[in-house]
């Protein structure tokens, strides 16, 4: 077993922010007592809790038994039958939600489209019939390689409607990565589009598909949406294989778009987690449990209200897009904003202009994006009216307290609660957060467990640690939206998630809990350095650096060192008005030493105009490790947003 001993030491977060009385009064859960009552019920009387909470979902055959089996193989609602698309669409058609906007879409050039629930239903039914006409049957796998357009949601829901298993591949992946994912699950049909906009440039999605499927014998058809048109992208259609999206719909009869009812444990989708090497790992989620998890978390974590305009800025190629753009919000009848382009195109004001234009009330985005906005300067959000916002959220990685405070004060104007959400591709839905009307918020701490979730911070031996002590984050029992396996490799599923701490799901994250039970996640245990015998969490180093007045963003990595084993190297992007130099290097080293301890002072501080990131905004730390070690970048760099960033870092500009 890999050494996963405690990650540093921690002090309790002293700052607490209470939700306003006005927010509490209207919130679905407006007090800590109400939260605690429901949480206790979810653990002690789970059947009554889940029966009530799933009552509005469209089960064809209601469930009578909550669970079967035990970890690692647990089934939820196993005797139920349903069609997931009915809970997201059909169930709203007999209510006023029928004419409510389901998808509010803005393209990067500024085009706006609105699809009501009735319109989204009609398009989904028509495309479900088209898939059937093209030979897709229940259980077949369909790959979706598209941009952020309404049709990507139509494609996902249409797959669910006919019982096909979708596998969405992020549109930033290269042809080789797409090929590997298609081959791993033997995809029959690929859905794509001619191209997408990204910072004013065309991303040629169909051309990438063409290259990928040169080596994918299972693919029979490629259905192509003409999004940009011939004036922007040259489209090559192969006769007999490639089918125009609208032609496919026209060739089918919408009457054939009815729902296929499946068992609760029927696979809904496979989502591949990215990595630099090795075989893609296909996380498999099933129908009823995943739907229940995303539906209930969306309702309570985002405190969804009838008039909300909800914007999750994630891409549908990641699990956040699945759970909190498509399935969870639509099952609740929410209005979901989708934006096609980059957050800083044509300038850093774009997000804030969209919020003002569409009166967004809930914003759910990533800490990486928040830190980038901080670096861009407060003048950008200051140019837009953000008064429509009532709730903010973060997702994807721990948020450092300083970025939290900026988000709270500059974007939320000190009136919007922040839900800092911890969860994973594997968990399917949010596991830990602070419900917005129920409890005080602590910057940097994810918060309290969601209903039905039983987390614990433990030692390598699985023994609970005390308050404030660092350890490994595990989940002690199953939850509805738990992954069921790694597609085609159940042994890998059991080994990776359930072998380290027997009887528990090991998250792979380090954490600590305070006296109030608030859990702070400090990042992957892989992101731990051993410097002269001291174990240092990179997330803690980065948080300390960003707390300095000059630092907008930071990344910490290890470099092989003959004396220390590992030397600590940090890459720093500065805020406007600060100048890189030796004096600031020493100041930052001293600052980290003061915040954490002298043993944690970086051996090397390197300044950078920007850090290498994926197109979804995550810092590619493995590339920084290569730069720090003085070697060429290893592994796949196809998801790197800007190749020039890596080139600049590789030069001796420190």
N, C-alpha and C positions, 0 to 999 in steps of 0.2 A: 504493500500500500504506500502511495506517495506520502511523504511527510507533510502533514497539514496542521502543524502546531499553531499555537495562538499567534495572532497577527497584531503585534504591537500592544500598546495600552491606551486606554481611552478615559476621558472624563465625561461626566454627564453634561448634556447640552442644557445650558441654563436659560436660554431664551425660549419663551413660549408665546404663541400668538393665538388668541382666542377668536373664533368666528364671531362676527357681529350679531347682535340681538336680532337685527332685521333679517339676516340670513338664516339664523336658527329658527325663527318663527315660521318660515316658509319651507324649511328643509324637510325632506322625507324622514330623516332621522335627526332630531334636533337636540339631543342630549346624550351624554355619556351613559346615563342610566338606560335609555332606550337601546343604545348600541349593545350594552352589556347584556340586557335581557334577551335580545335576539341572538347574540353570539352564544350565550349559554344554551339557549334552545337548540341552536344549530349543532352543538356538540352532544347535548344530553338527550334531545328528542329530535334527531335529524329527520325522521320520517315526517313528522308533523310540519317541521320547518320547510322542507323541500316540497311537500304536497301543496302547501299554501303558496310558496313562491313560484312554483311552476304551473299554477292553476290556469293562467291566461295563455299559456303556450298551446299550440294547435296539435295536440296528440290525437292521432286517429284511433289508437287504442291506448287508454291511460295505463300508467304503470301501477302495479300492485306491490312490487317489492323494490326497495330502494337500492340495495347492493347485493352482489354475489361475489364470493371469493375474498381473498386478502392480498395485501401487497406482496409482490409487485403486480399481480394480475387481478384487478378488481373491475367488475362490470357495474354500471349504474343504470337504473330504470330498465333492467334487461328485458322485461316482458312487454315493454311498450312498443308501439309502432307509430311512426310519424313521417312527415316530410318537412325538412328544415325550412325550405323556402316558404311553406305555408305560414309558419310562425313569423317570418319576416315580411310577408306580402299579403297573402290571402286573408289572414285574420283581421287585417285593417280595412278591408273593402266594405264591410258592413257597418263601419263607424265613420265619424267625421274625418278621421285620419286619411280616408280614401283620397281626398283632394288636397291634402297637405303635401308640401314639398318633401320628398324623400332625399333626393340628391340635388344639391345646389353646387354647380360646377363652374369653375373659372379656368380658362386656358392661360398659358403663359402670355400669349399676345393680348388677352383681355376679353375673349369671347365668353359669354355667360349662358349656361343652359340650366333649366330647372325641370326635373322629372318628379311628378307627383307619385304617390304610392300606386295609384291606378295605372299611371303610365309606365312606371317601373315594372309593375306586374305584367302588363301587356307585352312589354319588350322581353321580359324573362320567359313568358309562356311561348312567344314566337320563336325565341332562340332555342328553347328546350326542344321544340318540335324540329328545328333545323338540325340540332345535334343528333336527334334520333334518325332523321332522314339521312344523315351522313354516316350512319352505322354505329353510333355510340350507344352502348347499352349499360344497364345497371352493373356497377362494379368495374367498368372500364376506366382507365386513367386518362385524364385530359390535362395537358400542360398549358398554362396560361403565361405568356411572355408579352406583357403589354405595359403601357404607361398609365398614368393617372387620368383615365377617361371614364365616363359613366359606363361604357360598355364592358369594362373589366369587371364591374360589379354584376352586370347582366350575365356575363359569362360564368362567374362563380355561382350565382344563384340558379342559373339554368342547369349547371352540372348537378347541384344539389337536388334540383327538381326531378331529374331523371335517375337519380341514384348513382351517377358517375362520380368518381373520386377526382377532385381537382388538385393540381400541384402548381401553385403560382410560383414562378421564378422571377425574381427581381430583375427589372429591365436593364440594370447596370452590369449584370453578369455577362461574361464573354461567351462566345460560341462553345468553347470547350466545356465550360461549367454547365451550360444549358444541356449540352450533349450528355454529360455524365448523369445528370438528374433524370433526363428522359429515359436513358437506358436502364437506370436503376429500378424504375417502377414500370418499365415497359409501356410507355405512353402510346395511345392509339391515335389521338388527334391533338394538334397544337393550335391554340388560339393566339393570334398576334395582330399587329397593326403595321401599316407601312412605316411609320416613324412617329417620334414624339419630340416635343420641344424641350430643350434644356439650355438655359442661358442664351437664348437666341439661335442656338444651333440645332440641327436635326440629329436625333439619335436614330439610326437606321435599324429598327427592330426586325423587320422582315428579312433584311439582308443577313442579320446575325442568325436568324432561324434557318435560313437557307444553308448557311455554312455548317450549323450544328447538326442538321438532319442528314448530312452526307454520310453520317456514321450511326444512324439510329434506325435499324431495320423494322422496328415495331410501328413507326409512324406511317399511317395510311393517308391522312388528310391534314392540310393546314388551312384554317379558316382565317381570312385576312380582312381586317377593318381598314377602310381607306379614311384615315384621319386627317393627314396633312394634304393629300392630293398630289397630283402629278407635277404641279408647279414647284413643289418643294422637295420631292423625293422620287427617285426612279424606282419603280416597282416591277420586279420580275415575277410573273406568275407561271408556274409549271402546270401544263395541261394534265388533267387527270388526277393531280394531287392537290393543287391549290384552289381554294374556293373563295370567292368574294363573300364577305359577311352578309351583305344585303341580298345577294343572289341566293345564298343558302337559306335565308328566311323566306324569300319569294318561292323557292322550290318546295317548301314544306307547307303543311296545313296546320294552322295554329291550334286546331282541335286536337292535334297530337301532342300538345304541350302540357298535358295534365300531369299531376304529381305521381311519382312512384313512391309508394309507401314502403319503408324499410324498418328493420329492427333497430332498437336503440343503439346497438353497438356496431351498426353498419358504418364503415369508414366514410367520413365526410371529406377529409383532405389529408394530403401528405405535404409537409413543409420541410424543406431541406435546410439544415443549419450550415452556415458557411464555415470554412476552415482553410488553412493554407495548404494542407497536405491531406492525403488519405481519401478514402471513399466517402462520398456524400452521405450524411446521416439523415434519413428521412423520418421525421417525427410524425407519427400517425395519430390523428384525432378522430373520434367517432361522433355520432350524430346527437343523441339526446343529451348526454352529459356535457359536451362542449357547448351546445346551445344554452342549456340551463346556466352554466357558469358565466358565459358572456352576457346573457340577458340580465341576470341578477346583479352582476358587478356593474354593468353599464347603468342600471337604474339607480343604484345606491351610491356608487363612488362618484359619479358625475351629477348626482342629484337631479336627474333629468326632469324637466318641467315642460308643459305643453308648448310654450312659446320659445323654447331655446333654439338657437342656431349653434350647432355643435361642430367644432373643427378639430379633428385629429390630423396632425400634419404628417403622419407616417405614410410610407408607401405601402400599397396593398401587397407588395412582394415580401413583406415581413409580417410576423404574427400580429403585431399591433394593428396593421391594416386589416387583417382578417377579423380580429376580435372586436376592434373598436372603430372601424369605419363601416364594416359590412354587417356581421351577424348580430353583435350586441345592440348597437344603436337602432338598426332597422327592426329588430324584434320588439323594441320599445316604441316604435313609431316616431323616432326622432328625425329632425332635419339635419342632414349631414353635409357639411361643406367639403368639397374636394378641389384641390388646386393642383394644376398640372406641373407647374414650373419650380424654379429654384427660389429660395427665400430671399436672395439678394439680387434678383434681376427684375427690372433694369438697375435697381439700387437697393440699399438696405432698408428702404421704407416699404417694400412690397407687402410683407406680412401685415404691417400695421394699417396700410391702406385697404387691404382686403377686409380686415376686421371692421374698419369704419364703414366701408361700402356695404357690407352684407349684415351689419349689426350682429356680429358674432358674440355669443354670450358665454361660450365655454371654449377654452383653448387648451389643447393637450399636445405638448411638444417635448423635445428632448433637451436635456441639460447642455449637450454640445451646442445645440442651436442657440440656447440662451447665452452661453458664454461668448459665442460669436457675435451676438447682438450687443453684448456689453462692450466688446472690443470695437464694434463699429461706431459706438457713441450714442448718447442719450438723445441727440437731436433728432434721430430718425423716428423713434416712437413718439417723440414730442410733437411731430408735425401732424399726427392723426388723432382723431377723437376715439378714444378707447373706452368710453363710458358705457358701452353696451356690455362689456365683460362683467361677469358675475362670479366666475369660477375658473381657476387655472389648474393645470395638471402637468406633471413631468413623467417621462417614461424612458427606459432604455439603459440607464446607468444611474448610480447614485449621484445626487446633486449636492455640490458643496454648499455650505451655509451661505457663503458670500453671494453666490449666484442666486440662491433662493431669495435672499433679502432683496437683491436687485429686481428680480421677477415680481416679488410681492409689492415693492414700493413703486417702481418705475412703470410696470405694466398694469399691475392690479390696483395701483393708487391706494394701497393699504386697506382696501375694502373687499378684495376677492380672496377667499380661502384657496390654499394650494393643496392639491392631492398629489403627493409624491408616491408613485406606485411602484412596488416591486413585484415582478413576475417574470416569466420566461416563456420562450417558445414551447417548452415542454409542459408548463403548467396550463397553458391555454388561456387563462384568465388571471386577473389581478389577485394576488395572494395577501399582500400586506400594504396598508395605506392608512391614512387618517381620514375617516369619513368627514366630509366638509362641514356639516353642521353639528357634529356629535362631540368633538374633542379638540383640545388645544393642538396646534401644530408646533413641531419642533424642527427648525431648519436643519437639514442634513439627515434627519431620521425618517425612514419610510413610515414608521408608525406602528399601528396595531393590526393584528390578523383580521382578515375578512371572515365572514360567516362560513363555518364549516372547515376552516383552515387551522391546523394545529402545528405551528412552527415551534422550534426550540433551538437554542444555541448550545452546542455540546462539544466535548473533547473528541479526539480521534476514537476513543473507546465508546463513544455514545453517551457519556455521562454529562448531564446538564452542568453548565458553568454558572457562576454567580453573577449578580447584576454588575454591569460594567466590565466584566471579563470577556475577552475575545475568544471566539471559538468558531465552529463550523455550523452553518445554518442547515437544518434538516426539517422536513415535514413528516410528522409522526403518523399521519393517517392519510388515506386516499381522499380525493375531492372529485367532484363531477367532471371537470374539464381536464383531468390528468391525461397525459399522453398514454396510449395503450401499449405501444411498442415502437421499436425502430423498424421501419418497413423492411421486411425480408431478412431481418437479423435480430430475432428476439433475444438471443444470447448476449448480443451487444447491449441491448436495452437493460437486461438484468445486471450485467456486469458494470455498466457505466453509472447507473443511477441507484442501485440497491445493494451493491456488494460492500461499499466502504463502511456504512453504518447499518448493520443488519436490522431489518424490520422497519427501516425508514427510507424515505426518498432523500438522497443527498443532493443538495442544490448546486454544489461546487463553489458556493460563495462563503466568505468569511463574514462574521457579524458580531454584534454585541447588543445586549438589551439593558435598559436602565431600570430603575426601581419602579417606574410606572408601566413597565412592560413594553415600552416603545423599542422597536427593533431598528437598529442602524446597520445597513448592509455596507460593507467596506470594499466589496469587489471580489472578483474571482480569486480563489486561492492560488491559481496559477500566476496571478500578478503579485507575487510575493518575492521579495529579494532577500538573500542571505548575505549581509555585508558584515564581515568580521564577526560572524556568529550572531549578529542581530537580525531578526526577521522584520522586514519593513514592508508594509502594504503600499503599493504604488498609489492607490486611491487616496491614502492619507497624505502622502507627500504632495500630490497634486492639489489637494484641498488646501494644504498649508501655503503652497505657492500662490494660489489664486486669491488667498486672503490678503496678499500684499497689494498695496495700492496701485502698483505699476503693471500687474500681471492680468491679462485678459484670459489666457488659456495656457495650460501646461500639461505635459505628458512626461511620466517618469518611467525609465526602463533600466535594465541591468546590462552591464558590459563585463565580459570576462576580465578578471584581474588576478594576477599571480599571487599577490599578497592577501587580498581580501576575499578572494573567491569571486565576488561580484563587486563592481564599482557602480555607484548610483549616478546615472546621467539623466539630466532633465532638459527638456526642450520647452522653451518659453516664448509665447507671443505677447507683445506688450500692448498696452492701451495707448491711444493717441496722446502725444505730449511727453512720452518718456523715451529716453535714448539708451540704446544698448551700449554696454561698455564694461570694462573691468570693475569699476566701482559698483555698478549695479549687480554684477555677478557676486561679488563678495557680500553685498547687502542681502541678496536673496539667499545665499548659503547661510548667513547668520540668522535670517528670518526663519528658515526651516529648522535650524538648530534650536532656536528659541521656542518654536511652536511644538516641536515633537521631541527633540533631544539632539545633542551634538552628534550622536552616532548616525543621525539621519541626514546630516548636512550633505548636499550633493557633492560628488567628486568633480563633476563637470556640469557647467551651465551653458547651454547653447541657445542663442537667440534665433528666432525664425519669424519671418513675415507671416507664415501660415504653417499649420501642421497637416500631414497627409491624412486625408479622410476618405471614407467611402462616400458614395453618392447619397447614402442615407444619413450621413453626418457623423459617423463614428470614427474616432481616431484610430488609425491603423498602427497600433503600437508595435506589432511584429516587424514592420518596416523600419520603425525608429530603432529597434534593437539592432537591426542590420547596420544602419547608419552609425550608431554608437560604437559598434564593433569594428567599423571600418571596412565592411564587406559589401558587396553588391546585394541588392534586394533579392530575397529568396521567395519562392512561391508565387502564387497568382496575384497580379496587381491589376487585374481587369476591372475591379470595382473602385479603383482609385479615382477620385473626383478630378484631380488636377495633377497630371504627371510632372508639371514644372516644379511643383512643391518639393517632390522627392529629389529632383535634380539639384535644386538650390541647397537642400539640406546636405546632400552628399559632398558639396564643396566645403572647403575649410573656411567657413565664415563665422566660426565661433570666436 
